[in-house]
Amino acid sequence: MRRFTFLAAILAALATLTAALPAHAGLHAGDPAPDFRGTDLNGVSHKLSDYRGKVVMLFVLGSS
């Protein structure tokens, strides 16, 4: 039951955030992706711009 309540709260928060966001964030098809920095599982930091011109596939992992 607690798990269902937690899931319902997360879904409600996502719905609220989605409703508050504009229809698009100023990005259009063909625009370059915004540059961002992330850390891999080994603790090494990477910037998206370091891979310009290459195919990039992102796997986003989350934990609780």
Backbone atoms as SQL, in Angstrom:
CREATE TABLE atoms (id INTEGER PRIMARY KEY, chain TEXT, resi INTEGER, resn TEXT, atom TEXT, x REAL, y REAL, z REAL);
INSERT INTO atoms VALUES
  (1, 'A', 1, 'MET', 'N', 0.822, -1.198, 0.000),
  (2, 'A', 1, 'MET', 'CA', 0.000, 0.000, 0.000),
  (3, 'A', 1, 'MET', 'C', 0.868, 1.266, 0.000),
  (4, 'A', 2, 'ARG', 'N', 1.961, 1.240, 0.762),
  (5, 'A', 2, 'ARG', 'CA', 2.841, 2.413, 0.809),
  (6, 'A', 2, 'ARG', 'C', 3.475, 2.673, -0.540),
  (7, 'A', 3, 'ARG', 'N', 3.812, 1.587, -1.237),
  (8, 'A', 3, 'ARG', 'CA', 4.433, 1.729, -2.547),
  (9, 'A', 3, 'ARG', 'C', 3.463, 2.386, -3.524),
  (10, 'A', 4, 'PHE', 'N', 2.190, 2.004, -3.469),
  (11, 'A', 4, 'PHE', 'CA', 1.179, 2.603, -4.339),
  (12, 'A', 4, 'PHE', 'C', 1.004, 4.082, -4.017),
  (13, 'A', 5, 'THR', 'N', 0.992, 4.433, -2.750),
  (14, 'A', 5, 'THR', 'CA', 0.842, 5.831, -2.342),
  (15, 'A', 5, 'THR', 'C', 2.031, 6.655, -2.838),
  (16, 'A', 6, 'PHE', 'N', 3.222, 6.100, -2.697),
  (17, 'A', 6, 'PHE', 'CA', 4.419, 6.793, -3.167),
  (18, 'A', 6, 'PHE', 'C', 4.361, 6.986, -4.677),
  (19, 'A', 7, 'LEU', 'N', 3.982, 5.953, -5.417),
  (20, 'A', 7, 'LEU', 'CA', 3.879, 6.041, -6.863),
  (21, 'A', 7, 'LEU', 'C', 2.830, 7.070, -7.279),
  (22, 'A', 8, 'ALA', 'N', 1.705, 7.094, -6.592),
  (23, 'A', 8, 'ALA', 'CA', 0.658, 8.067, -6.896),
  (24, 'A', 8, 'ALA', 'C', 1.160, 9.490, -6.648),
  (25, 'A', 9, 'ALA', 'N', 1.937, 9.698, -5.590),
  (26, 'A', 9, 'ALA', 'CA', 2.481, 11.022, -5.296),
  (27, 'A', 9, 'ALA', 'C', 3.473, 11.458, -6.374),
  (28, 'A', 10, 'ILE', 'N', 4.302, 10.539, -6.837),
  (29, 'A', 10, 'ILE', 'CA', 5.261, 10.851, -7.898),
  (30, 'A', 10, 'ILE', 'C', 4.524, 11.216, -9.187),
  (31, 'A', 11, 'LEU', 'N', 3.507, 10.435, -9.547),
  (32, 'A', 11, 'LEU', 'CA', 2.749, 10.720, -10.760),
  (33, 'A', 11, 'LEU', 'C', 2.033, 12.066, -10.672),
  (34, 'A', 12, 'ALA', 'N', 1.499, 12.391, -9.508),
  (35, 'A', 12, 'ALA', 'CA', 0.836, 13.684, -9.331),
  (36, 'A', 12, 'ALA', 'C', 1.840, 14.832, -9.464),
  (37, 'A', 13, 'ALA', 'N', 3.029, 14.646, -8.917),
  (38, 'A', 13, 'ALA', 'CA', 4.060, 15.685, -9.023),
  (39, 'A', 13, 'ALA', 'C', 4.490, 15.863, -10.480),
  (40, 'A', 14, 'LEU', 'N', 4.653, 14.762, -11.198),
  (41, 'A', 14, 'LEU', 'CA', 5.024, 14.857, -12.610),
  (42, 'A', 14, 'LEU', 'C', 3.942, 15.540, -13.429),
  (43, 'A', 15, 'ALA', 'N', 2.694, 15.230, -13.143),
  (44, 'A', 15, 'ALA', 'CA', 1.587, 15.864, -13.868),
  (45, 'A', 15, 'ALA', 'C', 1.569, 17.364, -13.600),
  (46, 'A', 16, 'THR', 'N', 1.829, 17.754, -12.362),
  (47, 'A', 16, 'THR', 'CA', 1.845, 19.174, -12.005),
  (48, 'A', 16, 'THR', 'C', 2.992, 19.891, -12.710),
  (49, 'A', 17, 'LEU', 'N', 4.175, 19.270, -12.712),
  (50, 'A', 17, 'LEU', 'CA', 5.324, 19.886, -13.374),
  (51, 'A', 17, 'LEU', 'C', 5.111, 19.978, -14.879),
  (52, 'A', 18, 'THR', 'N', 4.540, 18.952, -15.468),
  (53, 'A', 18, 'THR', 'CA', 4.296, 18.954, -16.907),
  (54, 'A', 18, 'THR', 'C', 3.307, 20.052, -17.283),
  (55, 'A', 19, 'ALA', 'N', 2.281, 20.243, -16.472),
  (56, 'A', 19, 'ALA', 'CA', 1.291, 21.279, -16.753),
  (57, 'A', 19, 'ALA', 'C', 1.901, 22.675, -16.620),
  (58, 'A', 20, 'ALA', 'N', 2.908, 22.813, -15.756),
  (59, 'A', 20, 'ALA', 'CA', 3.521, 24.123, -15.519),
  (60, 'A', 20, 'ALA', 'C', 4.543, 24.494, -16.594),
  (61, 'A', 21, 'LEU', 'N', 5.043, 23.507, -17.328),
  (62, 'A', 21, 'LEU', 'CA', 6.049, 23.779, -18.345),
  (63, 'A', 21, 'LEU', 'C', 5.401, 24.299, -19.620),
  (64, 'A', 22, 'PRO', 'N', 6.115, 25.130, -20.364),
  (65, 'A', 22, 'PRO', 'CA', 5.570, 25.578, -21.653),
  (66, 'A', 22, 'PRO', 'C', 5.475, 24.400, -22.624),
  (67, 'A', 23, 'ALA', 'N', 4.705, 24.563, -23.692),
  (68, 'A', 23, 'ALA', 'CA', 4.510, 23.481, -24.656),
  (69, 'A', 23, 'ALA', 'C', 5.835, 23.022, -25.246),
  (70, 'A', 24, 'HIS', 'N', 6.745, 23.925, -25.459),
  (71, 'A', 24, 'HIS', 'CA', 8.085, 23.567, -25.909),
  (72, 'A', 24, 'HIS', 'C', 9.068, 24.491, -25.214),
  (73, 'A', 25, 'ALA', 'N', 10.254, 24.023, -25.022),
  (74, 'A', 25, 'ALA', 'CA', 11.250, 24.803, -24.285),
  (75, 'A', 25, 'ALA', 'C', 12.165, 25.582, -25.227),
  (76, 'A', 26, 'GLY', 'N', 11.640, 26.015, -26.383),
  (77, 'A', 26, 'GLY', 'CA', 12.443, 26.787, -27.306),
  (78, 'A', 26, 'GLY', 'C', 13.289, 25.931, -28.234),
  (79, 'A', 27, 'LEU', 'N', 13.150, 24.609, -28.166),
  (80, 'A', 27, 'LEU', 'CA', 13.885, 23.731, -29.050),
  (81, 'A', 27, 'LEU', 'C', 12.988, 23.285, -30.189),
  (82, 'A', 28, 'HIS', 'N', 13.575, 23.189, -31.356),
  (83, 'A', 28, 'HIS', 'CA', 12.836, 22.748, -32.537),
  (84, 'A', 28, 'HIS', 'C', 13.627, 21.648, -33.222),
  (85, 'A', 29, 'ALA', 'N', 12.953, 20.872, -34.046),
  (86, 'A', 29, 'ALA', 'CA', 13.627, 19.811, -34.794),
  (87, 'A', 29, 'ALA', 'C', 14.773, 20.411, -35.595),
  (88, 'A', 30, 'GLY', 'N', 15.920, 19.782, -35.514),
  (89, 'A', 30, 'GLY', 'CA', 17.090, 20.265, -36.237),
  (90, 'A', 30, 'GLY', 'C', 17.997, 21.162, -35.413),
  (91, 'A', 31, 'ASP', 'N', 17.516, 21.660, -34.270),
  (92, 'A', 31, 'ASP', 'CA', 18.360, 22.480, -33.390),
  (93, 'A', 31, 'ASP', 'C', 19.407, 21.590, -32.725),
  (94, 'A', 32, 'PRO', 'N', 20.585, 22.133, -32.441),
  (95, 'A', 32, 'PRO', 'CA', 21.576, 21.337, -31.710),
  (96, 'A', 32, 'PRO', 'C', 21.099, 21.079, -30.281),
  (97, 'A', 33, 'ALA', 'N', 21.490, 19.947, -29.759),
  (98, 'A', 33, 'ALA', 'CA', 21.122, 19.597, -28.382),
  (99, 'A', 33, 'ALA', 'C', 21.831, 20.532, -27.408),
  (100, 'A', 34, 'PRO', 'N', 21.175, 20.901, -26.330),
  (101, 'A', 34, 'PRO', 'CA', 21.842, 21.737, -25.323),
  (102, 'A', 34, 'PRO', 'C', 23.033, 20.983, -24.714),
  (103, 'A', 35, 'ASP', 'N', 24.111, 21.685, -24.473),
  (104, 'A', 35, 'ASP', 'CA', 25.282, 21.051, -23.877),
  (105, 'A', 35, 'ASP', 'C', 25.017, 20.784, -22.403),
  (106, 'A', 36, 'PHE', 'N', 25.411, 19.629, -21.934),
  (107, 'A', 36, 'PHE', 'CA', 25.290, 19.310, -20.515),
  (108, 'A', 36, 'PHE', 'C', 26.432, 18.405, -20.117),
  (109, 'A', 37, 'ARG', 'N', 26.649, 18.304, -18.838),
  (110, 'A', 37, 'ARG', 'CA', 27.730, 17.488, -18.282),
  (111, 'A', 37, 'ARG', 'C', 27.100, 16.390, -17.440),
  (112, 'A', 38, 'GLY', 'N', 27.674, 15.195, -17.532),
  (113, 'A', 38, 'GLY', 'CA', 27.202, 14.070, -16.740),
  (114, 'A', 38, 'GLY', 'C', 28.375, 13.235, -16.275),
  (115, 'A', 39, 'THR', 'N', 28.128, 12.403, -15.305),
  (116, 'A', 39, 'THR', 'CA', 29.156, 11.546, -14.739),
  (117, 'A', 39, 'THR', 'C', 28.797, 10.095, -15.014),
  (118, 'A', 40, 'ASP', 'N', 29.758, 9.322, -15.505),
  (119, 'A', 40, 'ASP', 'CA', 29.483, 7.920, -15.799),
  (120, 'A', 40, 'ASP', 'C', 29.601, 7.080, -14.530),
  (121, 'A', 41, 'LEU', 'N', 29.390, 5.773, -14.668),
  (122, 'A', 41, 'LEU', 'CA', 29.399, 4.879, -13.510),
  (123, 'A', 41, 'LEU', 'C', 30.773, 4.761, -12.867),
  (124, 'A', 42, 'ASN', 'N', 31.824, 5.162, -13.586),
  (125, 'A', 42, 'ASN', 'CA', 33.184, 5.124, -13.038),
  (126, 'A', 42, 'ASN', 'C', 33.583, 6.445, -12.394),
  (127, 'A', 43, 'GLY', 'N', 32.676, 7.427, -12.377),
  (128, 'A', 43, 'GLY', 'CA', 32.961, 8.714, -11.770),
  (129, 'A', 43, 'GLY', 'C', 33.647, 9.708, -12.697),
  (130, 'A', 44, 'VAL', 'N', 33.765, 9.371, -13.980),
  (131, 'A', 44, 'VAL', 'CA', 34.407, 10.255, -14.949),
  (132, 'A', 44, 'VAL', 'C', 33.358, 11.207, -15.524),
  (133, 'A', 45, 'SER', 'N', 33.677, 12.489, -15.553),
  (134, 'A', 45, 'SER', 'CA', 32.757, 13.504, -16.045),
  (135, 'A', 45, 'SER', 'C', 32.913, 13.653, -17.561),
  (136, 'A', 46, 'HIS', 'N', 31.765, 13.784, -18.260),
  (137, 'A', 46, 'HIS', 'CA', 31.752, 13.938, -19.715),
  (138, 'A', 46, 'HIS', 'C', 30.836, 15.094, -20.082),
  (139, 'A', 47, 'LYS', 'N', 31.193, 15.817, -21.156),
  (140, 'A', 47, 'LYS', 'CA', 30.324, 16.858, -21.703),
  (141, 'A', 47, 'LYS', 'C', 29.785, 16.364, -23.037),
  (142, 'A', 48, 'LEU', 'N', 28.539, 16.688, -23.332),
  (143, 'A', 48, 'LEU', 'CA', 27.949, 16.286, -24.596),
  (144, 'A', 48, 'LEU', 'C', 28.727, 16.876, -25.766),
  (145, 'A', 49, 'SER', 'N', 29.217, 18.104, -25.621),
  (146, 'A', 49, 'SER', 'CA', 29.943, 18.755, -26.715),
  (147, 'A', 49, 'SER', 'C', 31.251, 18.039, -27.049),
  (148, 'A', 50, 'ASP', 'N', 31.787, 17.223, -26.138),
  (149, 'A', 50, 'ASP', 'CA', 33.000, 16.455, -26.419),
  (150, 'A', 50, 'ASP', 'C', 32.761, 15.417, -27.508),
  (151, 'A', 51, 'TYR', 'N', 31.491, 15.081, -27.748),
  (152, 'A', 51, 'TYR', 'CA', 31.144, 14.033, -28.709),
  (153, 'A', 51, 'TYR', 'C', 30.478, 14.606, -29.955),
  (154, 'A', 52, 'ARG', 'N', 30.691, 15.886, -30.237),
  (155, 'A', 52, 'ARG', 'CA', 30.092, 16.530, -31.410),
  (156, 'A', 52, 'ARG', 'C', 30.485, 15.773, -32.680),
  (157, 'A', 53, 'GLY', 'N', 29.497, 15.492, -33.525),
  (158, 'A', 53, 'GLY', 'CA', 29.727, 14.779, -34.770),
  (159, 'A', 53, 'GLY', 'C', 29.685, 13.270, -34.639),
  (160, 'A', 54, 'LYS', 'N', 29.507, 12.764, -33.426),
  (161, 'A', 54, 'LYS', 'CA', 29.441, 11.322, -33.199),
  (162, 'A', 54, 'LYS', 'C', 28.033, 10.958, -32.745),
  (163, 'A', 55, 'VAL', 'N', 27.676, 9.715, -32.934),
  (164, 'A', 55, 'VAL', 'CA', 26.381, 9.226, -32.455),
  (165, 'A', 55, 'VAL', 'C', 26.490, 8.995, -30.954),
  (166, 'A', 56, 'VAL', 'N', 25.525, 9.518, -30.201),
  (167, 'A', 56, 'VAL', 'CA', 25.528, 9.389, -28.747),
  (168, 'A', 56, 'VAL', 'C', 24.216, 8.747, -28.314),
  (169, 'A', 57, 'MET', 'N', 24.305, 7.700, -27.483),
  (170, 'A', 57, 'MET', 'CA', 23.126, 7.073, -26.911),
  (171, 'A', 57, 'MET', 'C', 23.242, 7.208, -25.393),
  (172, 'A', 58, 'LEU', 'N', 22.231, 7.783, -24.782),
  (173, 'A', 58, 'LEU', 'CA', 22.257, 8.014, -23.341),
  (174, 'A', 58, 'LEU', 'C', 21.370, 7.001, -22.631),
  (175, 'A', 59, 'PHE', 'N', 21.892, 6.428, -21.575),
  (176, 'A', 59, 'PHE', 'CA', 21.111, 5.593, -20.668),
  (177, 'A', 59, 'PHE', 'C', 21.068, 6.341, -19.349),
  (178, 'A', 60, 'VAL', 'N', 19.886, 6.706, -18.918),
  (179, 'A', 60, 'VAL', 'CA', 19.749, 7.456, -17.676),
  (180, 'A', 60, 'VAL', 'C', 19.256, 6.497, -16.607),
  (181, 'A', 61, 'LEU', 'N', 20.056, 6.333, -15.571),
  (182, 'A', 61, 'LEU', 'CA', 19.711, 5.431, -14.479),
  (183, 'A', 61, 'LEU', 'C', 19.287, 6.255, -13.269),
  (184, 'A', 62, 'GLY', 'N', 18.365, 5.744, -12.526),
  (185, 'A', 62, 'GLY', 'CA', 17.942, 6.406, -11.302),
  (186, 'A', 62, 'GLY', 'C', 17.978, 5.434, -10.146),
  (187, 'A', 63, 'SER', 'N', 18.023, 5.968, -8.980),
  (188, 'A', 63, 'SER', 'CA', 18.011, 5.113, -7.784),
  (189, 'A', 63, 'SER', 'C', 17.113, 5.754, -6.741),
  (190, 'A', 64, 'SER', 'N', 16.691, 4.972, -5.823),
  (191, 'A', 64, 'SER', 'CA', 15.835, 5.508, -4.761),
  (192, 'A', 64, 'SER', 'C', 16.473, 5.318, -3.414);
